[in-house]
Amino acid sequence: MQIAADSQSSVDVALGRLARLLGFLEADPDNLNLLADVGDLALECGDLSVARTAAVHALELRPGDPYFSLRLSSVATAEGNFDEALAITGELLAAGVDDPAVRYNRAYALVCLHRFEEAKGLLLSLHAQQALPALVVRLLIRTHHYLGELDEAIAVAQAYLEAEPGNGEIAGMLSLLFVDVDQLPQAQEWAQRALSLVPDNLDALLAASTVALAAEDTDAARALAHRALAVQLRNGRVWSNLGLADMLDFEFDAAHENLTKAVHYMPEHIGTWHLLGWVQMLHRDLDSAEASFQQALALDDNFGETHGALAALAAMRGDWARADEYAKVARRLDPESMYSRYTEVLRLQREGRNDLVARLFDSALREGKAPGGGSLRDMLNRVVSKKRD
């Protein structure tokens, strides 16, 4: 409570100072120093209208001024006008104003526009400099992450933390990176370190929740996910973790609700579409399941598990010709596909060959690897045992 009170007090102080500066500016509207102070403080307070007005008026008094042009690019970025920010920073660079702040603003706008390769070039040029600010490091890590360059992102984070071990935000980023490369002990270590420094760090909460899921500790996973939602409600990965926890607890109605939210906020994630599709299949809502798997297929038609899931769905409908087509593609793309085996299970069940069904299903479970260690059969036994207890 004291932290929240102190934060509100700081905001009140800043707003009070901004009001005083605006009073001075009203008396002296062409004072460039006042315009600079008002613009910076308004941007800090989130009053983007005032910040823009100050920067625009200053540029009317001093056209092309690099300082105010840079401030205007910051305002544009804060407003979400990323194309405008790119235009301004491009003009500055073309005019020879090759300042690190200009490069950072341009890189930030490029990242927001999902132009990651272009952003990476700018950020790497900044990364070569000494005493790099944490905000540049964070943006470079995010850029590597978005590009799937996880080893590079980990190297940047580790190098920074060697010099600045007390940075909780970058420690949290590193914990999530270790989740994404399936190094869960390291993910847990860095998540704990980050949360000891920044208790509401979103990346660390998400990483810790994922580690708890891998350990099949659904209570801990849910508690951490709900803490993460208090930080950012519209995070698809957090909703996906809640959906997974529900599935492990056989709470399929809740899983359906949470996974639907997950794909709403994270529509580009194939794995979450798969989870939602299987929950819909369990509900016998085959049309919705097909729509989910088709969404996954549209994202990447070379992912074997999607074709395997569609094969299983076609088999459930009794459309064996279509099931065979999908299963053939699934086996070509992923010879170890669990889903194509499930299609064979359905076919054998239809033929009444239950002895082979049990053997095939058991073989698939023994060969599949569980996130928490051991086989999928071991994991299923653990989950069922907990459910009974």
C-alpha positions as CSV (number, residue, x, y, z in Angstrom):
1,M,0.0,0.0,0.0
2,Q,2.9,2.4,0.8
3,I,4.3,1.8,-2.7
4,A,1.0,2.6,-4.4
5,A,0.7,5.8,-2.2
6,D,4.2,6.9,-3.0
7,S,3.6,6.3,-6.7
8,Q,0.4,8.4,-6.6
9,S,2.2,11.1,-4.7
10,S,4.9,11.3,-7.4
11,V,2.2,11.5,-10.1
12,D,0.5,14.3,-8.2
13,V,3.8,16.2,-7.8
14,A,4.5,15.9,-11.6
15,L,1.0,17.0,-12.5
16,G,1.3,20.0,-10.2
17,R,4.6,21.0,-11.7
18,L,3.1,20.6,-15.2
19,A,0.2,22.9,-14.3
20,R,2.7,25.6,-13.0
21,L,4.8,25.3,-16.2
22,L,1.7,25.7,-18.3
23,G,0.8,28.8,-16.4
24,F,4.3,30.2,-17.2
25,L,4.0,29.2,-20.8
26,E,0.7,31.0,-21.1
27,A,2.5,34.2,-20.2
28,D,5.5,33.4,-22.5
29,P,4.2,31.1,-25.2
30,D,7.3,31.3,-27.4
31,N,9.8,30.4,-24.7
32,L,11.7,27.4,-26.1
33,N,13.1,26.3,-22.8
34,L,9.6,26.3,-21.3
35,L,8.2,24.4,-24.4
36,A,10.9,21.8,-23.9
37,D,10.2,21.4,-20.2
38,V,6.4,21.3,-20.7
39,G,6.7,18.8,-23.6
40,D,9.0,16.4,-21.6
41,L,6.9,16.6,-18.4
42,A,3.6,16.2,-20.3
43,L,5.0,13.1,-22.1
44,E,6.1,11.7,-18.7
45,C,2.6,12.4,-17.3
46,G,0.8,10.8,-20.3
47,D,-0.7,14.1,-21.4
48,L,0.1,13.5,-25.1
49,S,-2.1,16.3,-26.4
50,V,-0.1,18.9,-24.4
51,A,3.2,17.2,-25.3
52,R,2.4,17.3,-29.1
53,T,1.2,20.9,-28.9
54,A,4.5,21.9,-27.3
55,A,6.7,20.1,-29.8
56,V,4.7,21.3,-32.8
57,H,4.8,24.9,-31.6
58,A,8.5,24.7,-30.9
59,L,9.1,23.4,-34.5
60,E,7.1,26.3,-35.9
61,L,9.5,28.6,-34.1
62,R,12.6,26.6,-35.0
63,P,11.8,24.4,-38.0
64,G,13.8,21.2,-38.2
65,D,15.3,21.5,-34.7
66,P,16.7,18.1,-33.9
67,Y,15.8,18.3,-30.2
68,F,12.1,19.0,-30.8
69,S,11.8,16.7,-33.8
70,L,13.1,13.9,-31.6
71,R,10.5,14.8,-28.9
72,L,7.8,14.8,-31.5
73,S,8.8,11.3,-32.6
74,S,8.5,10.2,-29.0
75,V,5.0,11.7,-28.8
76,A,4.0,10.0,-32.0
77,T,5.3,6.6,-30.7
78,A,3.4,7.1,-27.4
79,E,0.2,7.8,-29.5
80,G,0.7,4.7,-31.6
81,N,1.5,6.8,-34.7
82,F,4.5,4.6,-35.6
83,D,4.6,5.6,-39.3
84,E,4.9,9.2,-38.2
85,A,7.7,8.3,-35.8
86,L,9.5,6.5,-38.6
87,A,9.1,9.5,-41.0
88,I,10.5,11.9,-38.4
89,T,13.5,9.8,-37.4
90,G,14.2,9.0,-41.0
91,E,14.4,12.8,-41.7
92,L,16.7,13.2,-38.8
93,L,19.1,10.5,-39.9
94,A,19.1,11.8,-43.5
95,A,20.0,15.2,-42.1
96,G,23.0,13.7,-40.3
97,V,21.5,13.6,-36.8
98,D,22.8,10.1,-36.0
99,D,22.1,10.3,-32.3
100,P,21.5,7.0,-30.3
101,A,18.1,8.4,-29.1
102,V,17.1,8.8,-32.7
103,R,18.1,5.2,-33.6
104,Y,16.3,3.9,-30.5
105,N,13.0,5.7,-31.3
106,R,13.2,4.5,-34.9
107,A,13.9,0.9,-33.7
108,Y,11.0,1.0,-31.3
109,A,8.6,2.1,-34.0
110,L,9.9,-0.6,-36.3
111,V,9.3,-3.2,-33.6
112,C,5.8,-2.0,-33.0
113,L,5.2,-2.3,-36.8
114,H,6.7,-5.9,-36.7
115,R,9.6,-4.9,-38.9
116,F,12.0,-6.8,-36.7
117,E,14.9,-7.3,-39.1
118,E,15.2,-3.5,-39.7
119,A,14.9,-2.8,-36.0
120,K,17.6,-5.4,-35.2
121,G,20.2,-3.6,-37.4
122,L,19.6,-0.3,-35.6
123,L,19.7,-2.0,-32.1
124,L,22.9,-4.0,-32.9
125,S,24.6,-0.7,-33.9
126,L,23.6,0.7,-30.5
127,H,24.6,-2.5,-28.7
128,A,28.1,-2.0,-29.9
129,Q,28.4,1.1,-27.7
130,Q,29.5,1.2,-24.1
131,A,27.1,1.8,-21.1
132,L,24.1,0.7,-23.0
133,P,20.8,1.7,-21.3
134,A,18.5,-1.1,-20.1
135,L,15.7,0.0,-22.3
136,V,17.8,-0.6,-25.4
137,V,18.9,-4.0,-24.1
138,R,15.2,-4.9,-23.4
139,L,14.2,-3.9,-26.9
140,L,17.1,-5.9,-28.5
141,I,16.2,-9.0,-26.5
142,R,12.5,-8.6,-27.5
143,T,13.6,-8.3,-31.2
144,H,15.7,-11.4,-31.1
145,H,12.9,-13.2,-29.3
146,Y,10.3,-12.2,-32.0
147,L,12.7,-13.3,-34.7
148,G,13.1,-16.7,-33.0
149,E,16.8,-16.0,-32.3
150,L,16.6,-17.3,-28.8
151,D,20.2,-18.1,-28.3
152,E,21.2,-14.6,-29.3
153,A,18.5,-13.1,-27.0
154,I,19.8,-15.2,-24.1
155,A,23.4,-14.1,-24.7
156,V,22.4,-10.4,-24.7
157,A,20.5,-10.9,-21.5
158,Q,23.2,-12.8,-19.7
159,A,25.9,-10.4,-20.7
160,Y,23.9,-7.5,-19.4
161,L,23.0,-9.2,-16.1
162,E,26.7,-10.0,-15.5
163,A,27.3,-6.3,-15.2
164,E,23.9,-5.3,-13.8
165,P,22.7,-8.3,-11.7
166,G,20.0,-6.2,-10.0
167,N,17.9,-5.6,-13.1
168,G,14.7,-7.5,-12.4
169,E,13.1,-6.8,-15.7
170,I,15.9,-8.3,-17.8
171,A,16.1,-11.2,-15.3
172,G,12.4,-11.9,-16.0
173,M,13.0,-11.7,-19.7
174,L,15.8,-14.3,-19.4
175,S,13.5,-16.6,-17.4
176,L,11.0,-16.6,-20.2
177,L,13.6,-17.2,-22.8
178,F,14.8,-20.3,-20.9
179,V,11.2,-21.5,-20.9
180,D,11.1,-21.2,-24.7
181,V,14.3,-23.2,-25.1
182,D,12.9,-25.9,-22.6
183,Q,15.6,-25.2,-20.0
184,L,13.1,-25.2,-17.1
185,P,15.6,-25.3,-14.1
186,Q,17.3,-22.2,-15.4
187,A,13.8,-20.6,-16.1
188,Q,12.8,-21.3,-12.5
189,E,16.0,-19.9,-11.1
190,W,15.8,-16.6,-13.0
191,A,12.1,-16.3,-12.5
192,Q,12.6,-16.5,-8.7
193,R,15.5,-14.0,-8.9
194,A,13.4,-11.6,-11.0
195,L,10.3,-11.8,-8.7
196,S,12.5,-11.1,-5.6
197,L,13.5,-7.9,-7.3
198,V,10.2,-7.0,-9.1
199,P,7.3,-9.0,-7.6
200,D,4.9,-8.1,-10.4
201,N,7.3,-8.8,-13.3
202,L,5.1,-10.3,-16.1
203,D,7.7,-12.3,-17.8
204,A,8.9,-14.0,-14.6
205,L,5.3,-14.7,-13.5
206,L,4.6,-16.3,-16.8
207,A,7.8,-18.3,-16.7
208,A,7.2,-19.5,-13.2
209,S,3.6,-20.5,-14.1
210,T,4.9,-22.5,-17.1
211,V,7.4,-24.3,-14.9
212,A,4.7,-25.1,-12.4
213,L,2.6,-26.6,-15.3
214,A,5.5,-28.7,-16.4
215,A,5.7,-30.0,-12.8
216,E,1.9,-30.7,-13.0
217,D,1.4,-28.3,-10.0
218,T,-1.8,-26.8,-11.3
219,D,-2.6,-24.9,-8.1
220,A,0.7,-23.0,-8.3
221,A,0.4,-22.5,-12.0
222,R,-3.1,-20.9,-11.6
223,A,-2.0,-18.7,-8.7
224,L,1.0,-17.4,-10.7
225,A,-1.2,-16.9,-13.8
226,H,-3.7,-14.9,-11.9
227,R,-1.0,-12.7,-10.6
228,A,0.2,-12.2,-14.2
229,L,-3.3,-11.3,-15.3
230,A,-3.4,-8.6,-12.6
231,V,-0.4,-7.1,-14.4
232,Q,-1.7,-7.6,-18.0
233,L,-5.2,-8.9,-18.6
234,R,-4.8,-9.3,-22.3
235,N,-1.9,-11.7,-22.4
236,G,-2.6,-14.7,-24.5
237,R,0.2,-16.8,-23.0
238,V,-1.2,-16.4,-19.5
239,W,-4.7,-17.4,-20.6
240,S,-3.2,-20.4,-22.4
241,N,-1.5,-21.5,-19.1
242,L,-4.8,-21.3,-17.3
243,G,-6.4,-23.4,-20.0
244,L,-3.6,-26.0,-19.7
245,A,-4.0,-26.1,-16.0
246,D,-7.8,-26.7,-16.5
247,M,-7.1,-29.6,-18.9
248,L,-4.7,-31.2,-16.5
249,D,-7.5,-31.1,-13.9
250,F,-10.0,-32.4,-16.4
251,E,-12.0,-29.2,-16.1
252,F,-12.8,-28.9,-19.8
253,D,-15.5,-26.3,-19.7
254,A,-13.1,-23.9,-17.9
255,A,-10.3,-24.9,-20.4
256,H,-12.6,-24.0,-23.3
257,E,-13.3,-20.6,-21.9
258,N,-9.7,-19.7,-21.1
259,L,-8.3,-21.1,-24.3
260,T,-10.9,-19.1,-26.3
261,K,-9.5,-16.0,-24.6
262,A,-6.0,-17.1,-25.3
263,V,-6.4,-17.3,-29.0
264,H,-8.3,-14.0,-29.0
265,Y,-5.3,-12.3,-27.5
266,M,-2.7,-14.5,-29.3
267,P,-4.2,-15.5,-32.6
268,E,-0.8,-16.3,-34.1
269,H,0.1,-19.2,-31.8
270,I,-0.5,-22.6,-33.4
271,G,-0.2,-24.6,-30.2
272,T,-3.0,-22.7,-28.5
273,W,-5.3,-23.3,-31.5
274,H,-4.5,-27.0,-31.2
275,L,-5.4,-27.1,-27.5
276,L,-8.7,-25.3,-28.1
277,G,-9.4,-27.6,-31.0
278,W,-8.9,-30.7,-28.9
279,V,-11.1,-29.3,-26.1
280,Q,-13.8,-28.7,-28.7
281,M,-13.4,-32.2,-29.9
282,L,-13.9,-33.5,-26.4
283,H,-17.1,-31.5,-26.3
284,R,-18.1,-33.1,-29.6
285,D,-18.3,-29.7,-31.2
286,L,-16.6,-30.9,-34.3
287,D,-17.4,-27.9,-36.5
288,S,-15.7,-25.5,-34.0
289,A,-12.8,-27.9,-33.7
290,E,-12.3,-28.0,-37.4
291,A,-12.4,-24.2,-37.5
292,S,-9.6,-24.1,-34.8
293,F,-7.4,-26.6,-36.6
294,Q,-7.9,-24.8,-39.9
295,Q,-6.8,-21.5,-38.2
296,A,-3.6,-23.4,-37.2
297,L,-3.2,-24.7,-40.8
298,A,-3.5,-21.2,-42.2
299,L,-0.6,-20.1,-39.9
300,D,1.7,-22.9,-41.0
301,D,0.6,-25.7,-43.5
302,N,3.9,-27.6,-42.9
303,F,3.2,-28.4,-39.3
304,G,2.5,-32.1,-39.0
305,E,0.5,-32.0,-35.8
306,T,-2.2,-29.9,-37.5
307,H,-2.6,-32.4,-40.3
308,G,-2.7,-35.2,-37.7
309,A,-5.4,-33.4,-35.7
310,L,-7.5,-32.9,-38.8
311,A,-7.0,-36.6,-39.6
312,A,-8.3,-37.5,-36.2
313,L,-11.3,-35.1,-36.6
314,A,-12.2,-36.6,-40.0
315,A,-12.0,-40.1,-38.4
316,M,-14.4,-39.0,-35.7
317,R,-16.8,-38.0,-38.4
318,G,-16.3,-41.3,-40.2
319,D,-14.8,-39.6,-43.2
320,W,-12.0,-42.2,-43.6
321,A,-10.8,-41.1,-47.1
322,R,-10.2,-37.6,-45.8
323,A,-8.7,-39.0,-42.6
324,D,-6.2,-41.0,-44.7
325,E,-5.2,-37.9,-46.7
326,Y,-4.5,-35.8,-43.6
327,A,-2.7,-38.7,-41.8
328,K,-0.5,-39.4,-44.8
329,V,0.7,-35.7,-44.8
330,A,1.1,-35.8,-41.0
331,R,3.3,-38.9,-41.1
332,R,5.4,-37.3,-43.9
333,L,5.9,-34.1,-42.0
334,D,6.2,-35.7,-38.5
335,P,6.8,-39.5,-38.5
336,E,6.3,-39.5,-34.7
337,S,3.0,-37.7,-34.8
338,M,0.7,-38.7,-31.9
339,Y,-2.3,-37.4,-33.7
340,S,-1.9,-39.7,-36.7
341,R,-1.7,-42.6,-34.3
342,Y,-4.9,-41.5,-32.7
343,T,-6.5,-41.8,-36.1
344,E,-5.3,-45.4,-36.3
345,V,-6.8,-46.0,-32.8
346,L,-10.2,-44.7,-34.1
347,R,-10.0,-46.9,-37.2
348,L,-9.1,-50.0,-35.1
349,Q,-12.0,-49.3,-32.7
350,R,-14.4,-49.1,-35.6
351,E,-13.1,-52.5,-36.7
352,G,-13.6,-53.9,-33.2
353,R,-9.9,-54.7,-32.8
354,N,-9.7,-53.5,-29.2
355,D,-6.6,-55.6,-28.4
356,L,-4.6,-53.6,-30.9
357,V,-6.1,-50.3,-29.8
358,A,-4.7,-50.8,-26.3
359,R,-1.3,-51.7,-27.6
360,L,-1.1,-48.8,-30.0
361,F,-2.3,-46.3,-27.5
362,D,0.1,-47.6,-24.8
363,S,3.0,-47.4,-27.3
364,A,2.2,-43.8,-28.2
365,L,2.1,-42.8,-24.5
366,R,5.3,-44.6,-23.7
367,E,7.2,-42.9,-26.5
368,G,5.8,-39.4,-26.0
369,K,7.9,-37.1,-23.6
370,A,6.2,-35.2,-20.8
371,P,7.3,-31.7,-20.0
372,G,7.8,-32.6,-16.3
373,G,10.0,-35.6,-17.1
374,G,9.3,-39.2,-18.1
375,S,6.8,-40.4,-20.6
376,L,3.3,-39.2,-21.4
377,R,2.0,-42.4,-19.8
378,D,3.9,-41.5,-16.6
379,M,2.4,-38.0,-16.7
380,L,-1.1,-39.4,-17.3
381,N,-0.7,-41.7,-14.3
382,R,0.4,-38.8,-12.1
383,V,-2.5,-36.6,-13.2
384,V,-5.1,-39.3,-12.7
385,S,-3.6,-40.1,-9.3
386,K,-3.8,-36.5,-8.2
387,K,-7.4,-36.3,-9.4
388,R,-8.4,-39.3,-7.4
389,D,-6.7,-37.9,-4.3
